[in-house]
Amino acid sequence: MDYIAEKVSVEKAEQILEKINLKLQLLVKFPQIGRRRDELYPGLRSVPLENYLIFYRFTSGGIEVMRVVGGYRDLEALFAENDED
């Protein structure tokens, strides 16, 4: 969100963070609503939010957010970076 704050405004970054928080609250209640994304990472799911994708997976305590990225990114390359770690 630092990028948005710098390029657009702090207010816009705060608005997006609030929307992300609301979506995450929904995901905690209904974690199955996300699309399965096993082709990117085993057990991964995603939900859209405006021009972003929220990637998460189930854990014993609920969900774990893996990444929040712009929807125009090369997703396969992005998650391939994780495989190299």
Secondary structure as UniProt FT lines:
FT   HELIX           2..7
FT   HELIX           10..29
FT   HELIX           31..33
FT   STRAND          35..36
FT   TURN            38..40
FT   TURN            42..43
FT   STRAND          44..49
FT   TURN            50..51
FT   STRAND          52..59
FT   TURN            60..61
FT   STRAND          62..70
FT   TURN            71..72
FT   HELIX           75..84
//
